[in-house]
Amino acid sequence: MARGIFILAASPMKSKRQTLILEMITKEAIDTQEQLAERLKAMGIDVTQATVSRDVKELRLIKVPIGDGRYRYAPPPDTLQNPEELKRAKRILRDAVLNIDSSLNLVVIKTLAGTAQGVAAVIDDMGITGILATVAGDDSILCVVKPIEAVYSVIQDIEGLRS
């Protein structure tokens, strides 16, 4: 594999689990990773607290106050919060993105002809940490990333959305 090229793919189970987590936190006041793990296990998904912890980090969940000194998990601001919108966004990325490559602090995303602007809009809506700007042409998107150390994380986030 050439240096600077990252090809990452999340498993279908991971994608399903993370979608379920997003659905759960929008419907229920869940305040611990243990509660998330219990709910997932009740749905027949075998998880550990460490797996849920990674999911919480990858989904960039935040805790918001709900009163009485209590907090609950919530999606990060500036992201697609409706599970149906998230499914749609993932479908767009899965169907339209052909390749992701990087050079220094730039991430280049190749798409099907005519789809780059839509894909860039989805990426912008996700509020991926580290992306300063996206510029879309007809079949390519340029993402400017800062700091340079965030390039791998940005690519991982986009690839995770494609699964």
C-alpha positions as CSV (number, residue, x, y, z in Angstrom):
1,M,0.0,0.0,0.0
2,A,1.4,3.4,-1.0
3,R,2.2,5.8,1.8
4,G,-0.6,8.3,2.5
5,I,-3.4,6.0,1.2
6,F,-5.7,4.7,3.9
7,I,-8.3,2.2,3.0
8,L,-10.4,1.4,6.1
9,A,-13.7,-0.4,6.3
10,A,-16.0,-0.8,9.2
11,S,-17.9,-4.1,9.6
12,P,-21.6,-4.3,8.9
13,M,-22.1,-5.2,12.6
14,K,-20.3,-2.0,13.7
15,S,-22.4,0.1,11.4
16,K,-25.6,-1.5,12.6
17,R,-24.5,-1.1,16.3
18,Q,-23.6,2.5,15.9
19,T,-26.9,3.2,14.1
20,L,-28.7,1.6,16.9
21,I,-26.8,3.6,19.5
22,L,-27.8,6.9,17.7
23,E,-31.4,5.7,17.6
24,M,-31.3,4.8,21.3
25,I,-29.9,8.1,22.5
26,T,-32.4,10.1,20.5
27,K,-35.3,8.1,22.0
28,E,-34.1,7.6,25.6
29,A,-32.1,9.4,28.3
30,I,-29.1,7.1,28.4
31,D,-26.3,8.4,30.6
32,T,-23.7,5.6,30.8
33,Q,-21.8,3.3,28.5
34,E,-23.0,0.4,30.7
35,Q,-26.7,1.4,29.9
36,L,-25.8,1.4,26.2
37,A,-24.2,-2.0,26.4
38,E,-27.2,-3.4,28.3
39,R,-29.6,-2.1,25.7
40,L,-27.5,-3.5,22.9
41,K,-27.3,-6.9,24.6
42,A,-31.1,-6.9,25.1
43,M,-31.3,-6.5,21.3
44,G,-29.1,-9.5,20.8
45,I,-25.9,-7.7,20.1
46,D,-23.0,-9.0,22.1
47,V,-20.8,-6.1,23.1
48,T,-18.2,-5.2,25.7
49,Q,-18.0,-1.9,27.5
50,A,-14.7,-1.3,25.7
51,T,-16.5,-1.6,22.3
52,V,-19.2,0.8,23.4
53,S,-16.6,3.2,24.6
54,R,-14.9,3.1,21.1
55,D,-18.4,3.6,19.5
56,V,-19.1,6.6,21.8
57,K,-15.7,8.1,20.8
58,E,-16.1,7.4,17.0
59,L,-19.7,8.8,17.0
60,R,-18.3,11.8,19.0
61,L,-21.3,11.6,21.4
62,I,-21.5,14.4,24.0
63,K,-23.3,14.6,27.3
64,V,-26.0,17.2,27.8
65,P,-27.8,18.2,31.0
66,I,-31.3,16.9,31.6
67,G,-31.9,18.5,35.0
68,D,-31.4,17.4,38.6
69,G,-27.7,17.3,38.0
70,R,-28.1,14.5,35.5
71,Y,-26.7,14.2,32.0
72,R,-27.5,12.1,28.9
73,Y,-25.7,11.1,25.7
74,A,-26.5,13.2,22.6
75,P,-25.1,13.4,19.1
76,P,-22.5,16.1,18.6
77,P,-23.8,19.5,17.4
78,D,-23.7,20.2,13.7
79,T,-24.2,16.6,12.6
80,L,-27.1,14.6,11.1
81,Q,-29.2,13.7,14.2
82,N,-32.1,12.0,12.7
83,P,-31.3,8.2,12.2
84,E,-33.1,8.3,8.8
85,E,-30.9,11.3,7.7
86,L,-27.8,9.4,8.8
87,K,-28.9,6.3,6.8
88,R,-29.4,8.5,3.8
89,A,-26.0,10.2,4.2
90,K,-24.3,6.8,4.5
91,R,-26.1,5.5,1.4
92,I,-25.0,8.6,-0.6
93,L,-21.4,8.1,0.5
94,R,-21.5,4.3,-0.1
95,D,-23.0,4.8,-3.6
96,A,-21.0,7.8,-4.8
97,V,-17.5,7.6,-3.3
98,L,-15.0,5.7,-5.4
99,N,-11.7,6.5,-3.6
100,I,-10.1,8.4,-0.8
101,D,-6.5,9.5,-0.8
102,S,-4.4,12.1,1.1
103,S,-1.3,14.2,0.8
104,L,-0.1,16.1,3.8
105,N,-3.1,18.0,5.2
106,L,-5.3,17.4,2.1
107,V,-7.8,14.6,1.7
108,V,-9.0,14.0,-1.9
109,I,-12.3,12.1,-2.4
110,K,-13.0,10.8,-5.9
111,T,-16.7,10.4,-6.7
112,L,-19.0,9.3,-9.5
113,A,-19.4,12.1,-12.1
114,G,-21.8,14.7,-11.0
115,T,-22.0,13.6,-7.3
116,A,-19.2,15.5,-5.7
117,Q,-21.3,18.5,-4.5
118,G,-23.8,16.2,-2.9
119,V,-21.1,14.2,-1.1
120,A,-19.4,17.3,0.0
121,A,-22.7,18.6,1.5
122,V,-23.1,15.4,3.4
123,I,-19.5,15.6,4.7
124,D,-20.1,19.2,5.8
125,D,-23.3,18.3,7.6
126,M,-21.5,15.6,9.5
127,G,-19.3,18.2,11.2
128,I,-16.2,15.9,11.0
129,T,-13.6,17.2,13.4
130,G,-10.5,18.5,11.7
131,I,-12.1,19.5,8.4
132,L,-11.6,23.2,7.8
133,A,-13.3,23.3,4.4
134,T,-14.5,21.2,1.5
135,V,-14.3,22.2,-2.1
136,A,-16.3,20.2,-4.6
137,G,-16.0,19.9,-8.4
138,D,-17.9,17.5,-10.6
139,D,-16.2,14.3,-9.5
140,S,-13.7,15.3,-6.8
141,I,-13.7,16.8,-3.4
142,L,-10.8,18.5,-1.6
143,C,-10.9,18.5,2.1
144,V,-8.5,20.8,3.9
145,V,-7.6,19.3,7.3
146,K,-6.0,20.9,10.3
147,P,-4.0,19.8,12.1
148,I,-2.1,17.5,9.7
149,E,-2.3,14.8,12.4
150,A,-6.1,14.7,12.0
151,V,-5.9,13.4,8.4
152,Y,-6.0,9.7,9.4
153,S,-9.0,10.4,11.7
154,V,-10.8,12.3,9.0
155,I,-10.4,9.5,6.5
156,Q,-11.4,7.0,9.1
157,D,-14.6,9.0,9.9
158,I,-15.5,9.3,6.2
159,E,-14.8,5.6,5.6
160,G,-16.9,4.7,8.7
161,L,-19.8,6.6,7.2
162,R,-19.5,4.5,4.0
163,S,-20.1,1.3,5.8
